[in-house]
Amino acid sequence: MPALITYQTPVLADWVDYNGHLRDAFYLLIFSYATDAFMDRIGLDSDNRSASGNSLFTLECHLNYLHEVKLGTPVWVQTQVIGHDRKRLHLYHSLHREGFAEVLAASEQMLLHVDLAGPKSAPFADAVVQRLLGIVSQQQDLPAAEFVGRVIGLPK
C-alpha cells in the first residue's frame, strides 16, 4: 500500500510565527485534522459518532519537530497504524512536503474509543475493527515508523 495520506494543506498565514515558521501548536493542529480524517476512514465519522454516541479521545501524544516549515508550503500527513486492541488505537503521523525526502515532523498518538454517555471506554464496533484490520493488512510492508517510542529526559 502506498502511504495513507490523511490530510493536506498549505501552511496558512495565521499559523506562522515572527520567523515565518509554522508555530509549534499548529503542527499538532495539522496532526489533529489527520486524526479526524483517519476516524472518517475507519467509520467513526460525524454521522457514526452521532448515531453510536462513541468517539475517540487522545490519551497521549508525542510530537517531534524535525525541520522548519514555512508560510505557504503545501504539506501532507501520512498515517500509519502502529497497533490497536479492543478499545485503543496507536497511530503514527508524519508530516511531508514536496521535494524534501525527510520527515518534517512526527506525532505518535494513543487514542481511546469512548462511549460519550459515560464518558467511559468502550470496545470498537465490529465494522470499525474490520476497517482497522484492512488498513493494518495493507500497511504490513511499510517500513517501521522512525519516531515511535521516544522518551523525553536529560541524561542522569
N, C-alpha and C positions, 0 to 999 in steps of 0.2 A: 504494500500500500504506500503510495506517496504520502508525504506529510499531510496530516489532517489540519488544514487551515481553518481556524475558528473565528478569527476576527481580522479585519483590515481597516486601516485608517491613515490619513496623513496626520502628522503632528500639528495640532491646532495652536493658534497664537495664544489662547488662554492657558495653554498647558506648559509654556516655556518660562524660564526664569530670566533674570537680568543678564545672564551669559548667552542667552539664545538657545539653551539646552532644555530638553524635556525635564520638568521638575520630578523629583523622586516620587511624589504621591501619584503622579499621572501614569507612571509605569504600572502601578498597582491598578489604577482605573482601567487601563487597557487590558490587563490580565483579567480583571473582574468581568469586563464585557466578553472576553473569550470564554470564561466560565459560563456566563449566561447563554452564549451560543452553543456551548457543549451541552448544557442542560436541554436546550431545544432539540438537539440531535438525538439525545437518548430518551426523549419522550417526557421530559419534565418542563415542557413549555408552559406559558401562562394559562392556557386552557386546561391543561392537565393539573397544574397547581390549584386552580380554582375548583375543579371537579373533585380532586382527591384530597385537598387540604394538606398536601405534602410539598416539601421543598428541600433545598439543600442549604445548610449553614456551613460557613467556613470555620473550622476548628483551629487551624494553624496555617500559617503562610510564611515561607522563606523567600526572600527576594534578593537576587544577585544583580547588581548594577555592573555591567561589564564594559560597555562602550557608550560614549555620548551619542545622543540622538538630537538632531537639530530641527528647528522650526520648518514645517512643510514636508519633512521627509516621509514618504509613504512607507509604512511598516505593516507587518502582519505577524500574527501569533500562530504558532504550530502547537498542537496539544497532543500529548501522549498519556495514555492510561498506564500508570505505574502498577496499580493494583486496586482491588475492591473486595469487599466482603458483603454480607447481608445488608449492612447499614452505612458503610463508609466507602469513600472514593478517594483515591490518591492520584492526583493529577500533576503533570509537569507541563508548564507552558514555557515556550521560548520565543523571544522577540527577534525579528529579522528585518532586513532591508535589502533591496536590490543592489547587486554589485559588491556586497560585503559578505564574505563567507562565514565569518564568526558570529556567534550568538551575541546580540546586543544586551540582552537581559534575560534572566530566567526566574521562574517562580514555581516553587514546589508547594502544593496545597493539599491539605487533608480536609475533606468535606464530609458532613454527616447528613444523612437523609432524616428528615424531621416531620412528624405529624404536628402541624401548626396549632391544633386544638389544645395540645398539652402546654407548651410545646414539649415534645419528648421524642426520642429517637424512634424510628420505625423502619422495618425492612423495606427494601426496594420492591416495587411491583414486579411480577414476572416479566412483563413486557420490557421494562427498563433493564432488568438483568440480561435479557436476551440481546438487547441492543448493545449493552456493555460488552457482552461476550463476543459479539460480532466485531466490534471495534478492536478489542484485545486480539482476536484472531488475525485481523488484518494488519495489526501492528507488531506481530511477533518477530518479524525480521528487521525491525528498526534498530539502529544502534542504541546502546544504553544511554539514558539521559545523563548528561555530563554533570549537572549541578544538583544532584539529589543526595540527601542525607548529610548535608553540610552542617557544621556546628559553629556557632559564634563563640569566641573566647580568646583571651590573651594567654600566651604561654605562661605557665606557672614557674 
